Amino acid sequence: MTKLLPSALEDRRRDVRVVDSLAAKGYPGYVNGVQRMGTVNEVYGWTKVHAHINVSPDEGYALTDKRSPHALYELMLMSAGTAHLPGLHDHSPEFAAALGVVAARFAEHCRDYELSPVVSWSYDPNTLDRESIQGEKRFHAHFVGRTQKERAEVAARATRAGRLSTLRSRRIVEEASVLGALVSADVVDRDALRVLQPVPALSTPTATATAQFLLPQGWEGLANPNFHADVVYIHRKLRAMYDEIMRACVTGESGVWQRPAVREFEPEDIDVPLRAATRAALAHYLRALRPEVLDGGPLARSRATHLYPLADLAYAVTITEQEGQVYLHLRVNVFSDLGGAGISIIDGVIVKTKKGVGDMRVDEIAARSAFQADYLRRLHLHPTAARALFPRL
């Protein structure tokens, strides 16, 4: 198989520490599958709704119990307005402020339970012909508390991505995520950001696998109104970068089991301000792609899922703690369909979650319910509750 990255970058990718996989139990009798939630009624039909907050006539969010758990201790915030909005950037600043308060209070709640908080979401609204990193196209953020036992298991089982098979390592740390970290470092102006501080690309293993940003204010930074502005700015930069690459380097359209073909191009024709090394790596990557193989129709799952690109710009966001600091990790996706809670970053290790490994016991279901109920009480009683429960006030 042709390497998609130059050797030096591929060596860095293979050196990233990963765990494949961390097991998550499911509800007894639940059969996992992608459930489309195009209406608010379907949100209620496929999840247990703890709270439903209206932000405006067509925008709102629901705090729900996810029916296909990624962890024992978790909660999900789902966009639950009449408008179908897939990205955080598509939502209002009031929605984002409510999300920030919910997340900050969740992190506080996790500390009381001696859990490590992880908040994550995905953006992939246009992949419809197979699994995607955003199976449900409404914006939804996962709030997961990782136990000390899980952290110890991750530390004991962590291995280099290069020790896994090509397909499995790509499943967790794909080549596009490394390239995305390099491109993001070139196109995102740190002086334009107000809350997030970019970590230099390749400076850490996690900054190799993701575009990594420090939150100096910790979890409270998510409730800062400028956090939403930073997310919108980064999305616009990624959108412009992706569109320019498509303009300069490919021909054709995405469709069902069809992707644009890479055509002859000159790297200098890509009108994005990239460093020479990034431009060369991008050209190497694009020339090694073979999306035309999809033209024959649906393939075996392992090939269709892991070897060929998604339909458009796609990325996953994970916010987590590492060495006493809080970081946002943005992982550009092209091959991997894993996003949101499908991938966690635990103490600097990239961790794939495997759902439905056994059933939760009665006592575990009770502990999960108590954790969620206690969190909702905390949220209602906290001084910042009004910003989450009455976003327009």
Buried (B, 14 or more C-beta within 10 A) or exposed (E): EEBBBBEEBBEBBBEBBBBBBBEBBBBEEBEEEEBEBEEBEBBBEBBBBBBBBBBBEEBBBBBBBBBBBBBBBBBBBBBBBEEBBBBBBBBBBBBBBBBBBBBBBBBBBBEEBEBBBBBBBBBBBBBEBBBBBBBBBBBBBBBBBBBEEBBEBBBEBBEBBBEBEEBBBBBBBBBBBBBBBBBBBBBBEEEEBBBBBBBEBBEBBBBBBBBBBBBEBBBBBBBBBBBBBBBBBBBEBBBEBBEBBBEBBBEBEBEEBBBBBBEEBEBEEBEBEBEEEBBEBBBBBBBBBBBBEBEEEEBEEEEBBBBBBBBBBBBBBBBBBBEEEBBBBBBBBBBBBBBBBBBBBBBBBBBBBEBBEEBBEEEBBEBBEEBBEEBBEBBEEBEBBEBBBEBEE
